[in-house]
Amino acid sequence: MPSPSQFYLLVHKFASMTIIQSWSKRNNLAQGRSILRTCIC
């Protein structure tokens, strides 16, 4: 089982990715994808 802090980080990461995805749809998709890759790596 992940600890509460690890779970929070996971939720935070997922939320950030969702925000970036919705932002990239509104703006430049290619730019948003490169930002997403940076966040994952």
Phi and psi restraints in degrees (value plus and minus 20) as a CYANA .aco file:
   2 PRO   PHI     -92.8   -52.8
   2 PRO   PSI     127.2   167.2
   3 SER   PHI     -92.6   -52.6
   3 SER   PSI     140.1   180.1
   4 PRO   PHI     -74.2   -34.2
   4 PRO   PSI     -58.0   -18.0
   5 SER   PHI     -87.7   -47.7
   5 SER   PSI     -59.9   -19.9
   6 GLN   PHI     -85.5   -45.5
   6 GLN   PSI     -61.0   -21.0
   7 PHE   PHI     -83.1   -43.1
   7 PHE   PSI     -61.2   -21.2
   8 TYR   PHI     -82.4   -42.4
   8 TYR   PSI     -63.8   -23.8
   9 LEU   PHI     -81.5   -41.5
   9 LEU   PSI     -61.3   -21.3
  10 LEU   PHI     -82.3   -42.3
  10 LEU   PSI     -66.8   -26.8
  11 VAL   PHI     -83.3   -43.3
  11 VAL   PSI     -62.4   -22.4
  12 HIS   PHI     -82.1   -42.1
  12 HIS   PSI     -62.5   -22.5
  13 LYS   PHI     -83.6   -43.6
  13 LYS   PSI     -64.0   -24.0
  14 PHE   PHI     -83.2   -43.2
  14 PHE   PSI     -62.3   -22.3
  15 ALA   PHI     -83.9   -43.9
  15 ALA   PSI     -61.9   -21.9
  16 SER   PHI     -81.9   -41.9
  16 SER   PSI     -63.0   -23.0
  17 MET   PHI     -83.9   -43.9
  17 MET   PSI     -60.2   -20.2
  18 THR   PHI     -84.8   -44.8
  18 THR   PSI     -61.5   -21.5
  19 ILE   PHI     -83.9   -43.9
  19 ILE   PSI     -63.9   -23.9
  20 ILE   PHI     -83.7   -43.7
  20 ILE   PSI     -60.0   -20.0
  21 GLN   PHI     -84.1   -44.1
  21 GLN   PSI     -65.7   -25.7
  22 SER   PHI     -87.0   -47.0
  22 SER   PSI     -55.8   -15.8
  23 TRP   PHI     -86.2   -46.2
  23 TRP   PSI     -61.8   -21.8
  24 SER   PHI     -86.7   -46.7
  24 SER   PSI     -50.5   -10.5
  25 LYS   PHI     -87.3   -47.3
  25 LYS   PSI     -58.4   -18.4
  26 ARG   PHI     -93.2   -53.2
  26 ARG   PSI     -55.5   -15.5
  27 ASN   PHI    -128.3   -88.3
  27 ASN   PSI    -156.1  -116.1
  28 ASN   PHI    -104.4   -64.4
  28 ASN   PSI      97.4   137.4
  29 LEU   PHI     -82.9   -42.9
  29 LEU   PSI     -64.0   -24.0
  30 ALA   PHI     -82.3   -42.3
  30 ALA   PSI     -60.5   -20.5
  31 GLN   PHI     -85.9   -45.9
  31 GLN   PSI     -62.1   -22.1
  32 GLY   PHI     -82.4   -42.4
  32 GLY   PSI     -57.8   -17.8
  33 ARG   PHI     -85.9   -45.9
  33 ARG   PSI     -59.5   -19.5
  34 SER   PHI     -86.3   -46.3
  34 SER   PSI     -55.8   -15.8
  35 ILE   PHI     -86.9   -46.9
  35 ILE   PSI     -61.3   -21.3
  36 LEU   PHI     -79.6   -39.6
  36 LEU   PSI     -64.0   -24.0
  37 ARG   PHI     -80.7   -40.7
  37 ARG   PSI     -60.4   -20.4
  38 THR   PHI     -82.9   -42.9
  38 THR   PSI     -59.0   -19.0
  39 CYS   PHI     -87.9   -47.9
  39 CYS   PSI     -58.5   -18.5
  40 ILE   PHI     -90.9   -50.9
  40 ILE   PSI     -61.2   -21.2
